[in-house]
């Protein structure tokens, strides 16, 4: 349940430009989440990495449920990395310029997927709560 809530919050933040364009009154609500964007992103990125590791370790048979779980975890990592890059860069990559440049290059490549990944994460988070 906690993972689903974090996924929904991260998805809303990632898809916020498109959400605000369609529903301008949503800006007030999203603005309340924005100060926590970095921490939600870092949490989501680590949650995604942990989920990928757990998915691989729990692979007993290749099923649709396992594939969906792996996909969710990968999307959580991508959205988390994009949202939390500021904090990740500040605390983990600060002293290594090469790592900082590679991280920034990866972030720029992933930015074009931010909004679609955000919407996917919202849907999957809601499905996780309902199922």
Secondary structure, DSSP 8 states (H G I E B T S, - for coil): -HHHHHHHHHHHHHTHHHHHHH-GGGHHHHHHHHTTHHHHHHHHHHHHHHHHHHHHHT-SS--HHHHHHHHHHHHHHHHHHHHHHHHHHHHTSTT-HHHHHHHHHHHHHHGGGHHHHHHHHHHHHHHHHH-
